[in-house]
């Protein structure tokens, strides 16, 4: 990651898709983050850092580069938006020992990400306790204005909830080919973020556990190379 970030919100290579949530104007980053211009806050979910090393410890061989790839993606988004606050909505590490397995390069990347800005680590089910030596602020959830940011969606949430946990994905068939993409899921009242982690799996938005959060019509905003694509949930297909 370069020591000086010179890109910013005016980067025209990214197609901005705006949505409204409880009166807040939010921008969907096509890489899977949420930009809140009024707060200069960049919000991400489910990084699952060090998932590869966690699996390796259990005898499941995976290439040990997931943390590096995930942080590189996060670095590009930080350079794009230059946030005042960076907020991670839980499951930032795959397990409670994840921070202890970080390599020197990855620790340096985290330190640079936090330079000159506030970093907020929301507790997740994989990382319920603060991780040692990664800096930043730790919280169970965060309330900013009319928005509530937490890891797992609440059973009875009012308008303005932003959460992660479910790793939403949407499946379509286009020109005879099946396409399965990470997505944001929202009905304008609450929003569930896609997982950013390189090794994070995904739950189909037609699954009852995810669709049941909305209780009616909602949209999937599929991530793409340069923009997001809004698709009504009923136009998406369940997994086979």
C-alpha positions as CSV (number, residue, x, y, z in Angstrom):
1,X,0.0,0.0,0.0
2,X,1.5,3.4,-0.9
3,X,2.4,5.7,1.9
4,X,0.4,8.6,0.3
5,X,-3.1,8.1,-1.0
6,X,-4.0,10.5,-3.7
7,X,-7.1,9.1,-5.2
8,X,-10.5,10.0,-3.8
9,X,-14.3,10.3,-4.2
10,X,-13.9,12.0,-7.5
11,X,-12.5,8.8,-9.1
12,X,-14.7,8.5,-12.2
13,X,-13.7,5.0,-13.0
14,X,-16.2,3.8,-10.4
15,X,-19.9,3.9,-11.2
16,X,-21.7,5.2,-8.1
17,X,-25.0,3.7,-7.1
18,X,-26.9,5.6,-4.4
19,X,-29.5,4.4,-2.1
20,X,-31.5,5.9,0.8
21,X,-31.7,4.4,4.2
22,X,-33.6,6.1,7.1
23,X,-33.0,9.4,5.4
24,X,-29.2,8.9,4.9
25,X,-27.7,9.0,1.4
26,X,-25.4,6.1,0.9
27,X,-23.2,5.0,-2.0
28,X,-22.6,1.4,-2.9
29,X,-19.0,0.7,-3.8
30,X,-18.9,-2.0,-6.5
31,X,-16.2,-3.8,-4.6
32,X,-18.6,-4.5,-1.8
33,X,-18.3,-1.5,0.6
34,X,-20.7,1.2,1.7
35,X,-19.7,4.9,1.5
36,X,-21.6,7.4,3.7
37,X,-20.6,10.8,2.4
38,X,-22.2,12.9,5.2
39,X,-20.1,11.1,7.8
40,X,-17.1,10.4,5.5
41,X,-17.4,6.8,6.7
42,X,-16.5,3.7,4.8
43,X,-18.3,0.6,6.0
44,X,-17.2,-3.0,5.3
45,X,-18.3,-6.4,6.6
46,X,-17.1,-9.9,7.2
47,X,-13.4,-9.6,6.3
48,X,-12.7,-13.0,7.8
49,X,-9.0,-12.3,8.0
50,X,-6.7,-15.3,8.5
51,X,-9.4,-17.8,7.5
52,X,-6.8,-19.6,5.4
53,X,-4.5,-20.1,8.3
54,X,-7.4,-21.2,10.5
55,X,-8.3,-24.0,8.0
56,X,-4.6,-24.9,7.6
57,X,-4.4,-25.5,11.4
58,X,-7.2,-28.1,11.0
59,X,-5.5,-29.8,8.2
60,X,-7.4,-28.2,5.3
61,X,-4.8,-26.9,2.8
62,X,-5.7,-23.4,1.4
63,X,-3.3,-20.9,-0.1
64,X,-2.3,-18.6,2.8
65,X,-2.9,-15.4,0.9
66,X,-6.5,-14.5,1.7
67,X,-5.6,-11.9,4.3
68,X,-3.2,-10.2,1.9
69,X,-5.8,-10.2,-0.9
70,X,-8.6,-8.9,1.4
71,X,-6.4,-6.1,2.8
72,X,-5.3,-5.1,-0.7
73,X,-8.9,-4.7,-1.7
74,X,-9.6,-2.7,1.4
75,X,-6.6,-0.5,0.6
76,X,-7.9,0.3,-2.8
77,X,-11.3,1.3,-1.4
78,X,-9.7,3.5,1.3
79,X,-7.6,5.2,-1.4
80,X,-10.7,5.8,-3.5
81,X,-12.8,7.4,-0.8
82,X,-10.3,8.7,1.8
83,X,-12.6,8.1,4.7
84,X,-12.5,9.9,8.0
85,X,-13.8,6.7,9.7
86,X,-13.4,3.1,8.6
87,X,-15.9,0.7,10.2
88,X,-15.8,-3.1,10.0
89,X,-19.1,-4.8,10.9
90,X,-17.8,-7.9,12.7
91,X,-16.2,-11.2,11.8
92,X,-13.2,-9.1,10.7
93,X,-11.1,-12.1,11.9
94,X,-12.1,-15.7,11.3
95,X,-11.4,-16.7,14.8
96,X,-10.2,-15.4,18.2
97,X,-6.6,-16.2,17.4
98,X,-6.6,-14.6,14.0
99,X,-4.7,-11.4,14.9
100,X,-1.9,-13.4,16.5
101,X,-1.3,-15.2,13.1
102,X,-0.9,-12.0,11.1
103,X,2.4,-11.6,9.2
104,X,4.5,-8.5,9.3
105,X,3.3,-7.3,6.0
106,X,-0.3,-7.7,7.0
107,X,0.3,-5.9,10.2
108,X,1.9,-3.0,8.3
109,X,-1.1,-2.9,6.0
110,X,-3.5,-2.6,8.9
111,X,-1.4,0.1,10.6
112,X,-1.4,2.1,7.4
113,X,-5.2,1.7,6.9
114,X,-5.7,3.3,10.3
115,X,-3.3,6.2,9.8
116,X,-5.0,9.5,10.0
117,X,-8.5,8.1,10.6
118,X,-10.7,6.4,13.2
119,X,-11.0,2.6,12.8
120,X,-14.0,1.0,14.5
121,X,-14.1,-2.8,14.9
122,X,-17.6,-4.1,15.6
123,X,-17.8,-7.4,17.5
124,X,-18.9,-10.4,15.5
125,X,-19.7,-14.0,16.3
126,X,-16.3,-15.1,15.1
127,X,-14.4,-12.3,16.9
128,X,-16.6,-11.2,19.9
129,X,-13.7,-9.9,21.9
130,X,-11.2,-7.1,21.0
131,X,-8.2,-8.3,19.0
132,X,-4.8,-7.5,20.5
133,X,-2.4,-5.1,18.9
134,X,-4.5,-4.0,15.9
135,X,-5.4,-0.6,17.1
136,X,-8.7,1.2,16.6
137,X,-11.9,1.3,18.7
138,X,-14.0,-1.7,19.6
139,X,-17.8,-1.8,20.1
140,X,-20.7,-4.1,20.2
141,X,-22.6,-1.9,17.8
142,X,-22.5,1.7,16.7
143,X,-25.2,4.3,16.4
144,X,-24.6,7.3,14.0
145,X,-27.5,9.6,13.6
146,X,-30.5,7.5,12.6
147,X,-28.4,4.5,11.5
148,X,-27.4,1.5,13.7
149,X,-24.4,-0.5,12.6
150,X,-24.0,-4.0,14.0
151,X,-22.8,-7.4,12.9
152,X,-25.9,-9.6,13.0
153,X,-29.3,-8.2,12.0
154,X,-31.6,-7.9,14.9
155,X,-34.8,-9.9,15.0
156,X,-36.9,-6.8,15.5
157,X,-35.0,-3.9,13.9
158,X,-36.4,-0.5,13.0
159,X,-35.5,1.5,9.9
160,X,-31.8,2.3,9.6
161,X,-30.0,-0.9,10.4
162,X,-26.8,-1.8,8.6
163,X,-25.5,-5.3,9.3
164,X,-23.4,-8.2,7.9
165,X,-23.2,-11.8,9.0
166,X,-25.2,-13.5,6.3
167,X,-22.8,-12.9,3.3
168,X,-25.7,-12.4,0.8
169,X,-25.3,-13.6,-2.8
170,X,-27.7,-13.5,-5.7
171,X,-28.0,-16.1,-8.5
172,X,-29.2,-15.3,-12.0
173,X,-29.1,-17.1,-15.3
174,X,-28.0,-14.9,-18.2
175,X,-27.8,-16.1,-21.8
176,X,-28.0,-19.7,-20.5
177,X,-25.1,-19.2,-18.0
178,X,-25.5,-19.3,-14.3
179,X,-24.1,-16.3,-12.4
180,X,-23.7,-16.1,-8.7
181,X,-22.5,-12.8,-7.2
182,X,-22.1,-11.1,-3.8
183,X,-24.7,-8.5,-3.2
184,X,-26.1,-5.9,-0.9
185,X,-29.6,-6.7,0.2
186,X,-32.0,-3.9,1.2
187,X,-35.7,-2.9,1.4
188,X,-34.9,0.7,2.1
189,X,-35.3,0.2,5.8
190,X,-32.4,-2.2,6.6
191,X,-29.4,-3.2,4.6
192,X,-27.3,-6.4,4.8
193,X,-23.7,-6.0,3.5
194,X,-21.9,-8.5,1.3
195,X,-18.8,-10.2,2.8
196,X,-15.5,-8.7,1.8
197,X,-13.3,-11.6,2.8
198,X,-11.4,-13.4,0.0
199,X,-12.5,-16.8,1.4
200,X,-15.9,-15.8,2.7
201,X,-18.7,-18.0,1.3
202,X,-22.2,-16.7,0.6
203,X,-25.9,-17.3,1.5
204,X,-28.4,-17.0,-1.3
205,X,-30.8,-14.2,-0.8
206,X,-33.7,-16.5,-1.5
207,X,-32.8,-18.5,1.6
208,X,-35.5,-18.1,4.3
209,X,-32.9,-17.0,6.9
210,X,-32.0,-14.0,4.8
211,X,-35.2,-13.3,3.0
212,X,-37.1,-13.5,6.2
213,X,-35.3,-10.4,7.5
214,X,-37.2,-8.2,5.2
215,X,-40.7,-9.7,5.4
216,X,-41.6,-8.6,1.9
217,X,-40.1,-7.2,-1.3
218,X,-36.4,-6.2,-1.3
219,X,-33.7,-5.7,-3.8
220,X,-30.3,-7.3,-4.4
221,X,-27.5,-4.9,-5.6
222,X,-25.0,-7.2,-7.3
223,X,-21.4,-6.2,-7.2
224,X,-19.6,-5.8,-10.5
225,X,-16.3,-4.7,-11.9
226,X,-17.2,-1.0,-12.1
227,X,-20.8,-0.7,-10.8
228,X,-23.6,-2.5,-8.9
229,X,-26.7,-4.0,-10.5
230,X,-30.1,-3.7,-8.9
231,X,-32.3,-6.8,-9.2
232,X,-35.6,-7.4,-7.5
233,X,-35.2,-10.4,-5.1
234,X,-38.0,-12.4,-6.8
235,X,-36.1,-12.2,-10.1
236,X,-33.1,-14.0,-8.5
237,X,-33.0,-17.8,-8.4
238,X,-32.5,-20.1,-5.4
239,X,-29.4,-22.3,-5.4
240,X,-30.0,-25.7,-6.9
